[in-house]
Amino acid sequence: MRTIGVLTSGGDAPGMNAAIRAVVRQAAALDMEVIGIARGYAGLIQGDFRRLNTGSVADIIHRGGTILLTARSEEFRTEAGRAIAVDNLRREGIEGLVVIGGDGSFRGALHLAQKGIQVIGIPGTIDNDIAGTDYTIGFDTAVNTAVEAINRIRDTATSHERIFIIEVMGRNSGQIALAAGIAGGAESILIPEYPVDYDRVVERIERGRHRGKLHSIIVVAEGVGSALEVGREIGRRTNLESRVTILGHIQRGGAPTAFDCLLASRLGAYAVELLAAGASGRMVGIAANELVDRDLEKVLQERKTIDPDLYRLAEVLAL
Ligand code: ADP
């Protein structure tokens, strides 16, 4: 294989740049050319290509976002749009493609693999909602950002003796909420994978007050519903006022943590090695700190589950 392409697609995640850098540098080590494709599948259809060399990816490992930019493309969801994309890849001599993104981007990648383009997916999303890998690129950074926010809010919660409800990202996934909730010492963590038990939330608040603790931190994944509504429900049941903070996009940006830079570097390089070895329709990932590659189609059929031990731990530690 002489020429490969790389794109970032869907929601951006800190560490995507480190992955792009690793793709380019591993490819150079294997004497392959790399074409960067701007704005994900939108740029693939528009033919927005730029040659990347080792110098083009200098000084980006520590930057959030993605130098290749990212976008969502409705046109790529159509057969006609994808046909243009495949033509563009062939015309440019791109034989293999690295797609860095979330599950939507992987669904698109699978279509390309079925059309004979050699494709490897790298999981890049703060949500950590992709099966077949313990971690996705960006998750660790997002969790660190959320924990920092929780700790700041805790200072105010303690000083004012109030209940604080903090909504973190995760439309379908409680991964960020659970990790940040445990690491941030939250009293209750509400995630979409488990039914919301207001009786227990209230019991915890009341037990805390009984032993003289007058503040409470409750972490809610956005997939559970509106944090404002959670606050109102707690208010109805306890007659206590609460304050709601929605962290929102703050969790998506910022410099990647060392963990994410290291993960992205390993996955980026591994994706290129797999392309060089002739693999296609695979996703690279990490399991028990070992690099793994999985069938992309199977990964998309599975739903990532919450570690039940971690959920139990959250219950025990919040007592
Ligand atoms: P993410 O990769 O972060 O989950 P999206 O779900 O927005 O982000 O997907 C990114 C892009 O991938 C979409 O804009 C679309 O171009 C493409 N895509 C998503 N799902 C499909 C699909 N089922 N078929 C073809 N392309 C898809």
Boltz pocket constraint, residues with backbone or C-beta under 6 A from the ligand:
constraints:
  - pocket:
      binder: B
      contacts: [[A, 9], [A, 10], [A, 11], [A, 41], [A, 71], [A, 72], [A, 73], [A, 74], [A, 75], [A, 76], [A, 77], [A, 101], [A, 102], [A, 103], [A, 104], [A, 105], [A, 106], [A, 107], [A, 108], [A, 109], [A, 111], [A, 124], [A, 125]]
      max_distance: 6.0
